[in-house]
Amino acid sequence: MSRVPEPESTPNGPAYEGRLLDRADEEVVDQGVAFDVRTLVSRRVVLSILGLGAGAVTLAACSSGGAAASSGVASATATAAPTPTVSSSASASAVDLPAGEIPDETAGPYPGDGSNGPDALTNSGIVRSDIRSSIGGGTTAAGVPISLTMTILDMANNDAPFANVAVYVWHCDAEGRYSMYSSDIENETYLRGVQVADSAGVVTFSSIFPACYSGRWPHIHFEVYPTVDGITDSANAISTSQLAMPEAEAKAVYALPAYDGSTSNLGKVSLASDNVFSDDSGALQLPAVTGDTTSGYQLSLVVRVDTSTTPTAGSAPSGGGGNSGGGGGPAA
């Protein structure tokens, strides 16, 4: 196994390769994508000095990119489903660019953004990284843990990191139910939360692997807002989309008792037949992934947002009761 990097003691606090740790009380491997980007840039400079060439720089990027590499959790059987990429621009630093803008998708019937009734975004506790529990107490959603890292890029500004945008994420629980809507959990707000992108355009959420309910490929919803001050009006969203869960990992998770019914539902749908991802089988919406069912999974997705175009995702339809036990449920 690879040795976990040890921080160095400096007068200004713990550091690694001369850079102060963003999170002084955590290990080097848990510092996040923003720290990784700075590390990568530094290594590129060293490689340039040593004359190792572009091939070595590319190798360094592959070994350092994204939350998946920095998590410290990996599985020999885990499979990656990376986003198709083109050459990255200088303004996007070390981030590989997807082939296009993140597709506009429906917010579905259970957004909790005020567009069809329930509104989690007016709650003062909605800005949080760990979304597994209900805001202010209540139920904590059980399931296989995931860490979701999204890097938001501004296409209208030469794919610069989209700093300070607010990203709202929500999804169903291990039984296929949505908080605020499904029967018996209308008063819960778990698996919903907002993060503000840092200077590298990065947001990170701690959550659980969502179930697969009838009629849909397993997914995570998200909306991007220009600023955190604008999240109280869903009309302010500059992008509404969905992330597709990777198939191999979904099959492993759904074999667990907590996800009863999801294996059967997954067997009846595919990325090619799903009513959201069928356009391109989710090519721009599949994250890179590492991990396993015991330690959890680390998901990483690069999201390009083009503010020069008009968002086409329609308003959410009327909400329903959701579903339970992984059976029939919402269509989006």
N, C-alpha and C positions, 0 to 999 in steps of 0.2 A: 504494500500500500504506500502511496505517496505521503511524505512527511508534511504535516500541517505547518505552514509558515509561522514562525515565532515573531512577535513584534519586538522592536528595539526600544530601549529606554532612552529618552532624551529629556533635556530640561523642560521642554514644552509638553511632555506627555509621550505616550507610546506611539511609535512610528514603524513604517515598513518601507524599506528601500528609500529612506529619506523623506517619506510623505507621512504627515500626521494622520492617524486613524480618525475617520469621521465618527466612529462609534467606539470610544475609548474603552468601554467595558466589554466589548465583544472581540472575538478572534478575527484575524486578518481575513479569513475566508468568508466572514459574514459582514464585510463592510459595505457591500452593495455595488451596483453597476457604476455609479458615479466614481467611486474609488478605483474600480477596475479600469475605467476609461483613462484616468490619470496615470495608472500604472502602465497601461498599454502604450500611451504616448511617450512616457519616459523610456520604455524599452525600445521603442522605435528609434529614439534619438541615439541610444547606446548602439543599436544594431547599425545605424548609419555610420557612426564613428568607426565601428569595427569593420565596415565594408562588407557586411554579410549579405546585402542585396535584398531585392523585393521578395524573393521566395521565403527568406527567413522572417521578414516582417509579416507576411501572410500567415506563416506558421504560428508566430506569436499572437496574432489576432485570433486564430482559431482556438488557441489554448487559453485565451484570456477573456473572450467575449461573453457578455451577458451574465444574468444571474445564475443560469444553469451551471456554468463553470465555476462560479464563485461560491456555490452553496456548500460544497464539501460533502454532499450526499450524491452517490452515483450507484447505478445498478448495471451489472454486466448484461442484463437482458433488456434494459430500457432502450427504447428506440426513439430517435429524434425525428421530428417532422418539421424541418426548418422552413421558414418562409422563403419562396423564390427570391433571389437577389440579383441586383445589378451592381455595377461599381458604385461605391459610396463617394459622396462629395466631400471636400475638405471640411465644409461647415458641419457635417454630420459626424465628425471625429472618426472614431473607430467603428461606428455602427454600420453594418451592411444594410443597404436599402432594399426594401421590397420592390417588386416590379411596378407597383402602382399605389394609388390611394386606397386606404382601407374602405371596403365597400359599405355603402349605406344600407342598413338593415332595419327591420321593424323593431320597435322597443317591446313588442309583445303586449299581452294583456295585463301584465303584472309589474309595471315599471316602478311604482311607488315614487314617482317624480311629480305627482300632482296633476298629470295630464288626463287621468281618468278617475280621480278621487283621492285615494290614499297618497300621502306625501311624506316621505322620510327625510326629504332634503331641507325641510324647515326645522328639523331637530338639531339643536345645538351640538349634539354628540355625533353627528353623522360623519364629521371629518375624523377618520381613524384608519389605521393600517390593518388591525386585526378585526375582521368583520364576522367572526364566528359566533359572537354572543349578541343578544339583543341590546340595544342602546339603553344604558341606565339600569341594566339588570334584566332578569328574566331567563329565558332558555338560551343555552349554548348549543349550537348545531353540532351533532356528532358525525364523524366520517373520516376518511383518509385525508390527512392534512395536505394542503398545497401552499406553495408560495408563488404568487403571480407577479411577475415584473413586466411592466409595459414601458417602452421607450417611445415617447410621442415626438414626432418630427413635424416641422412647419414647412410644407411643400412650397407655400407662397414666398417663403424667405430662404430659398436655396437649401431646404431640408435642414435648417438649423434646429437644434433641440428646442422644443416648444415649452420653454420654462414658464412656470406659474399657471399653466392651464389646470383646471380641476377635472379629475376623472372619477366618474360615478360608476361603480361596479355592483351588479346584483345577479343572483342566480338561485336555483332551487336547491333544496336540501337532499339528503341521501334517500328520502322517500319520494322525491319528485314534487315537493310542496314549496310554495312561495310564501314567505312571511308577509304579513299585512293583508293577504288575500285568501289563502287556503283555510278550510274548515279547521277550527280549533287553534289556529295560530294567527288569527287576524290582529291580535294585539302584540305580536312579536315583530321585531325589526332585524332579526339576524340575517346574515349573508347579504348585507347592504352597507355600503360605505363609500366615502370620498377621500381621495388623496390629491394633494397639490404637487405638480411636477417640480422637481428640483432643477438646478441649472443645466443638467444634462438631459432634461425632459423625461426623467424617470419617476415612475410611481411603483410602489410595491404593496401587495395585499397578502395577508395571511387568511386562508379560508379552508374549505374542504372541497373534495372532488364532488361535483354535482351528479345527481342521478340521471338516468336516461328514462324519460317518460314516453308514453305512447305517441308516435307520430313525429318525433323530433330527434335529430342527432344531439347528443349531450353538448351543452354550450354554456357560455357565460356572457351576459349582456354588459354593455358599457356605453356611457355617453361622455363626450368631452365638451367642457364648457370653457369659454375664454378666461374666466377668473372664478375663484371660489365665491365671490360676491354674487355671481349670476346664477348659481345653482337653484335658487328658489323659484325660477321660472323655466320650465322645460323648453320653452320656445327659444331660449338662449343657446341651446346646444349647437355646437358647430359640427358635430359628428355623432352618429348613433350607429353602433355596429354590434357584432357578436364574435366571440372567440370560440372556435371549434375544439373540443377536447380530442386528444390523440387516441386513435383506435386501440393500439396494443395496450396502453396503460388503462384505458377504459375497461377492456376485457378483464384485466387483472383485478381491478378494483371491484367490478361488479360480481366477481366470484365470491365476495365476502358477504356474510349474512346480513349486514346492515343495509346492503343495497338490493335486497330481495325484489325481484321483478325487473331490474334494469337489464340483466343479460337477455331476457326474452325480448324486451323492447328494442334493444340494440340490434338484435338479429333480424328485425323487421324493417330496418332503415339503413341507409348508407349516405355518405357524403354526397354521392352523385344523385341520390333521390330525395334528399332532404329539401324541404321547401324554402330554406334560407341559403344553404351552402351549395346547392346544385349547379349554380351558374358556372363555377370553376372548381367544384369539389373542395371549397374552402382554402384554395391555394394561398391566399393572402391572410388567412385567419387561423391557420394552424401554428401553434407555438412550438418552439424548441423545448425539449423536455428531458429531464434526468430524474432519477430517483426510483423508489419502489413502494410497495404498499405498506411496508413496515415503517420506514423512515419518512414517507411522504414524497411528494413530487415537487420539482421546481420547474415552473413554466415561464417562458420568456418570449415576448412578442414585440416586434417593432411595428408601430402604427404611424403611417403617414397621413396627415390631415391637410386637406387643401381648402383654405379659407376663401380662395378665389372662385370656388364653385358653390352652388346653393345646395344645402343638404336636402336629400330626397326622401329620407325616412319619414313615413307618415306618423301622425299622432297615434297613440296607443288605443286599441279597441277597448270596449268595456271589459272590466275584469270579471272573472268568474270564481269558482270555488277552488280551483287548482285540483290536485289529485293527491292520493296517498298510496303507499305501498308500491310505488313504481308502476301503477296501472295507468289507465287512461287519464289524460290531463290536458293542459293548455297546448295550443297548436304552435305557439311561437315563444 
